[in-house]
Amino acid sequence: MRDVLVIQNSRSGGPGRLGDWLEEAGLRLDVVHAYAGDPVPHRLTHDAMVMLGGGYLPGDDHRAPWLAPARKLMADALSREVPLFGVCLGGQMLAEVAGGEVTADTGAPENGSLPVTIRPEAAGDPLFHGLPPVVPAVEHHVDAVTALPPGAVWLAQTERCPYQAFRVGGRAWGVQFHPEVLPDRIREWRADGFDPDEVYARAVADEPVSTPVWRQVTLRFAALV
């Protein structure tokens, strides 16, 4: 059985249904609760890596000292083409490790289920090919990728945050949104300027459309592993 290293950066920010789908595909998850003090491995010996979200910038080592060894693992995965998937903070970290830029409190914040536009470049991507032109996805961020790494393939965008999904090389993906989150999780979030009931209701309405798409993307990633 293939092993996937999952780095969890906050108590509530677990792998959720993303983990369920990976296990459904026959993969075994090794979840490191880094926020709680679990040590991040010094070397990547797993068959794939997933870096989850959290309320940090990729270089916030003073607040989250485990981010430094996680960046080294991500760089190792890139150099050896080990399948890699970064969610929110994880996507931002991938961008930064690969030579892109991440900026704090940039543009307009996104919160709740929003329409994500799949770009034409996704037609040739192993994970994002053949998706509907617009897919709802759950967002919760104020920081964002502001420059893609050199040579990265830009896969998806929103009006407020252009770099919603991208690929680096042939086996590393970063997304700004949260494919692992179901609507109930949104009730735990609070963001200035957003009505929590409205945000939750929209996510509930969008969930039947979004779930099959992000499950398909996850299973395609699992197939690469």
N, C-alpha and C positions, 0 to 999 in steps of 0.2 A: 504494500500500500504506500502511495506517495504522501509525503508530509509537507504541510504548508505552515510556515512560521507566520503567526499573526501578532503584530504589536498593537496592544490596546493602550491608549493614552489617557483615558478618563474612566471613572467608575461606570458611568452610564453608556459609554461609547463602545459597546461590544460589537462583535461581528454580525449579530442579528441574523436576518434571513440570508445575507451573503454567505455566512458560515453554514447555514442549513443547506444552501444550494451546493456548496463545495463538497459537503459531506454526502449529499445526495448523489454526487458524481463519483463517489468512491474515494475521496481524499480524506486524510486525517489531519485535523487541526492541532497545532501546538500553540496555544494562546499564551503569550507573555503579558501579564498584567503589570506593565512597566510603571504605571502611575502608582501602584501599590508597593513598589520596591522589587518586583521580580527582576532578576538580572537579564539584560539583553545579551544574547550570545556574542562571543568575540568573533566567531566565524559563522558564515552561512553554510550549514551542512544540509539544509532542507532542500526540497525539490522546487519550492516556490516561496514567495514572500508577499504578505499583505500588510500594508501600513495603514492603520485606521486614522480617524480624525481626532481632534482635540483642540482646546482653546489656546493654542500656542502658534507662534511663528516657527518655521523650520529650524532657526538658529537660536531659539530661546533656551539655551543650555543652562542659564542661571536659574530658570524656573523649572525646567524639566531636564535634568542632567542625562537622562537616558537617550535624549535625542541625538547626542554626538555618536554613540556607538550604533544607533539605528541608521544614521547617515552612512556610516562606514559599511554596514551590511547592504544598504541600498546601492552604494557605489560598486560593491563586490558583485551584486546581482547583475548590474548593468554590464560590467566588464566580462562576465562569464555567460551572459544571456540566460540567466535563470529567470523564469517567469515572475513578474513583479506587478502588483496592482496597488496603487496609492489612492486613498479616499480623503478628500478635503485636505486636512493637514498633510496626509500622506502624498496626495497629488502635488501639493505645493513643495513638499520636500523633494520629490522626484524632479520637479522643474529646477529647483535650486542646485541639487547635486549634479544635474546634467548640464548646468551652465546657463539656466534661465534666471529670471528675477521674480521675487515675491515682494509685495508691498503691503504694509499694514494699513488698515482703515482706508482703503482706496475705493473710489467709485461709490456706488450705492450698495447698501447691504441687501442680501437676499435671504428670505426666510419663508419656509413652507414649500408647497408643491408649485413648481413653475414650469412653463414650456421651455424645453431645451431643443434647439434646432440642430439637427445632424447635418454636418457640412458635406459637400461633394467629395472631399478627400477621403471620407469614411468608406466610400464604395470599395476600396481595395484593402480595407483593414480587417485583420482576422477576427476581431471582436465586434466591430460596429458596422460591418457591411450588411446591406439589406434591411436596415432598421427603418421604421416610419420616418418621414421628414421631420416631424416634431414629436417629442416624447416628454411627458411630465416627469419631473425628478424633484426630489426633496432637497432643499437648500437650507443652509444655516451658517452664514459666514459674513465677516466684514473685511477680512484680508483676502488677497487674491494674487494669482499669477499675473504679472504685468509684462513679462516677456518670455516667450517660449525658448527652450534650449535650441542651440543650433541644430538644424536638421530634423527637428521634431515635426511630426505630422499632426496638424490641427484638425480635430475630429468633430467638435461640437461647441456651441456657443449659446449665450443668452444675451438679451439686450443690455443688461446691466453689467455682466461679467463675461467678456468675450471668450476667455480660455477655460471652457467647461470640461473639455476632454482632449487628451492628446496622447500620442505614442512616441516613445523614444526608442530608437533602434527597432528590433523586430519583436521584442517580448516584454516591454515595460509600458504600462499605461498609468496615467494619472487622471483623476476626475475631481472636479470641485464639488459636485453634488454627493448625495448619500444614497446609493442604491440599496444599502443594507437596512434602511429605516422604514418602518411602518408608521401609519398615522398616529398611533397611540404615543409613540415616542415624542412627537411634536408637542404634546401637552406638557412635557417637562421643560420645554424651551420658552424663554421669554426674550423678546427683542423690542426695543423702543420703536414706536411708530407702526407696529403691527397689531391687529386685533387677534388675540389668540383663538377665539372661537371661529372667526372667519378663516384663519390659516388652517386650522384643523379640518373644518368642513370641506375646504378645497382639496386637501390631501385625501380625505375619504372618498370624494367624488372621483379623483384621478387614479386612485390605487388600482382599480381593475384594469386600467389601460397601461399603467406603468409596470406593474408586477411582471407580466409575461415577457416584456422587453428586457428588463434588467436581469431576470432569471436566465434568459437566453444568452445575454452577454456573459454572465458569470459561468454558465456551463461551457461556453466557448473557451473561456480562460482555463477552466478545469481540464478541458480536452488537450490544451497545449501542455499542461503539467503532466 
